Amino acid sequence: MQTGRRVWNCELSTVDSAFLLAGALTGASYFGEDTADESEIRDLGEAFGRLAERIKKLAG
């Protein structure tokens, strides 16, 4: 697997999304060292969390 693209005709469930969000937020909070790699992990995890909040607000 090189990208996050879906393959075949698979579906994305809310459970899959919850696991992905939990992993991103856990990674963002776990990696706390002052290195470029860990900073990128935190930034991406936090950005994903902000995106999830925006989607939640749009859904009502």
Secondary structure by P-SEA (a helix, b strand, c coil): cccccccccccccaaaaaaaaaaaaaaaaacccccaaaaaaaaaaaaaaaaaaaaaaaac
